[in-house]
Amino acid sequence: MLKRPRPRLLMLSVSLFSVLIMLLSACGAPSTPSTTNTSTPVKGGTWVDDLYEEPNSLIPNASTETFSDIVNTTIWAPLFLGDSNGAFVPGIATQIPTLQNGGISADLKTWKITLRSGLKWSDGQPLDARDVDFTWKLWTNPKFTAASTIGYNLITSTDLSPDNLTITFHLKQAFAPFVALWTDGSNAPVPAHIFSGIAVDKLLTSSQNLNPTVTSGPFTLTESKQGTDYTVSRNPNYYRAAEGLPYLDKIVFRIVTDQNTILKDLQAGTTNSSWFLDVTKTSAYQQLSNYKLSFNPHASNFEALYFNFHNKILADNVDVRKAIAMAIDHQALITTARRGQAVPLCTDHGQAFVPGYQADAACPKFDPAGASAMLKADGWVAGKDGVLAKGGQRLEFQYSTTANNYWRADDELILQANFKAIGIQIDITNYPASTFFGPFLTGGVAGKYDIAEFENSWVYDADDASLLACNQIPPAGFNITFYCNQALDKLFTQEETTADPTARQQIFNQEHQIYLTEFPFVALYSPTDIAMHKLTGHNYNPGPMGASETVGSATWWCDGGKC
């Protein structure tokens, strides 16, 4: 989620073209590369990456799960790529469409994208605009259950050039973040000649789901052992193969769902890298002289708790949701649970987003006494166990997050104590990520899922319609709060159709006002996701856009071609 560091934009004297292009492709100040090496890259070697969770799909736009995205970035070639700073660059497309080069119409409703000539799938078949056309139609087919249909569902028709290298999209309304929809491996075109032979409603349960046989990225999937490892090997038909890319022979994504095991692997030197590491072990990581601890300072993620509006108590009592927001000790979460590896944030837009981030957002203050008084004024009365109740309804909720996340376990303990102090009880049950982001959240069963916590991120644009838009309620998307607000829907449409960054910021501010009044979710903090990599490996620079550990993996290489 599905989803960008940017510099301050010129606001007044730029043309619509300039504003739009800055909106789509600007990035923040460059992050310091995790490794600086000026020697010539060497081909060869097998790089081992400890992957913290099991992917639940390796088909683009089929999963909201972070670790699916990490593998997908290595095996699928997108139209556009994000680099380690969060900027757009052409992928299999020849250029970023702009008003100046004729790629975008003045009303932002027509987008023309031209692919490189001679592209091939890993099986040697031609990759062209027909695959792109097949892809958006697949993703908008309700039988596919895409991770997100935002933007794709605005496409009314397409035109293909006679040589099948150019596709022109016609949208029913302007959509400024259109390029972001096609950026990175989890938003890459899929092979029509393979997937068209499988019934749409069977595709995600077919063998292709976790073992795609034909791909397009720098690597192809050569071994898929669920629960153990996924091996990707050099793709000789990769469009940059003539440049010698990728440098590595293979990457082995080893499934290691225990952070203690990851630390042991690092201590033993048996893994080359791992990302999304346990911040509680930071001091132990820093003691490893043959590895470097790094993070992208422009990370755009936010950690939040989400309310399930299928739970009638939570849905019908905004003061209960507000009291929960007021009872949270955010600083304790940052200093104790995250060991300082996070910064304060109360909306879904971190400081990386300009437009998006609102410095003066009306964040709820930590005020447990005020929260308690508000609930009592609403008629909630404490029982013998201290838990508030009213009219046969009790403020006791199931609280869940992903299993085996030690800092989230600490989050839960802090939150449990925060809520107990105001008469709310949470019962904790956690799940593996594949279950949590799959049937658990999208199923929305009240009493099983009442409040959930996870990290989220947008993809190269601050558009956050996929979070709460009414048309993104499962199975159509990933609005797992099941909250629908028509006023928000209008704002989502406005920000998606506005190119001017100043005007767009004002729309985001109006969204934030609703978030901080209605509280369909509560942002906890903006985390810094840390990574480790061996000093003998080079060009390992995780990007700022959430699941972007493998951005640039085509250029990873090891000293002497041995990892």
MOSULRA-V915623 format. One record per run of one state. SS is the DSSP state (H for helix, E for strand, C for the rest). FROM is the first residue (numbers start at 0). LEN is the number of residues. If there is no record, write none. Layout:
# MOSULRA-V915623
ss=SS from=FROM len=LEN
ss=SS from=FROM len=LEN
This chain:
# MOSULRA-V915623
ss=C from=0 len=15
ss=H from=15 len=10
ss=C from=25 len=20
ss=E from=45 len=6
ss=C from=51 len=14
ss=H from=65 len=10
ss=C from=75 len=4
ss=E from=79 len=3
ss=C from=82 len=5
ss=E from=87 len=3
ss=C from=90 len=2
ss=E from=92 len=1
ss=C from=93 len=10
ss=E from=103 len=1
ss=C from=104 len=5
ss=E from=109 len=6
ss=C from=115 len=4
ss=E from=119 len=1
ss=C from=120 len=5
ss=E from=125 len=1
ss=C from=126 len=2
ss=H from=128 len=11
ss=C from=139 len=12
ss=H from=151 len=3
ss=E from=154 len=6
ss=C from=160 len=5
ss=E from=165 len=6
ss=C from=171 len=6
ss=H from=177 len=5
ss=E from=182 len=1
ss=C from=183 len=1
ss=H from=184 len=3
ss=C from=187 len=4
ss=H from=191 len=4
ss=C from=195 len=4
ss=H from=199 len=6
ss=C from=205 len=1
ss=H from=206 len=3
ss=C from=209 len=9
ss=E from=218 len=7
ss=C from=225 len=3
ss=E from=228 len=6
ss=C from=234 len=6
ss=H from=240 len=3
ss=C from=243 len=6
ss=E from=249 len=6
ss=C from=255 len=3
ss=H from=258 len=10
ss=C from=268 len=4
ss=E from=272 len=3
ss=C from=275 len=3
ss=H from=278 len=8
ss=C from=286 len=4
ss=E from=290 len=4
ss=C from=294 len=7
ss=E from=301 len=6
ss=C from=307 len=4
ss=H from=311 len=5
ss=C from=316 len=1
ss=H from=317 len=10
ss=C from=327 len=2
ss=H from=329 len=8
ss=C from=337 len=4
ss=E from=341 len=2
ss=C from=343 len=24
ss=H from=367 len=10
ss=C from=377 len=3
ss=E from=380 len=2
ss=C from=382 len=5
ss=E from=387 len=3
ss=C from=390 len=2
ss=E from=392 len=2
ss=C from=394 len=1
ss=E from=395 len=5
ss=C from=400 len=1
ss=E from=401 len=1
ss=C from=402 len=3
ss=H from=405 len=15
ss=C from=420 len=4
ss=E from=424 len=4
ss=C from=428 len=2
ss=E from=430 len=1
ss=C from=431 len=1
ss=H from=432 len=11
ss=C from=443 len=7
ss=E from=450 len=6
ss=C from=456 len=8
ss=H from=464 len=4
ss=C from=468 len=1
ss=H from=469 len=3
ss=C from=472 len=13
ss=H from=485 len=11
ss=C from=496 len=4
ss=H from=500 len=18
ss=C from=518 len=2
ss=E from=520 len=7
ss=C from=527 len=3
ss=E from=530 len=4
ss=C from=534 len=2
ss=E from=536 len=2
ss=C from=538 len=14
ss=H from=552 len=3
ss=C from=555 len=1
ss=E from=556 len=2
ss=H from=558 len=3
ss=C from=561 len=2
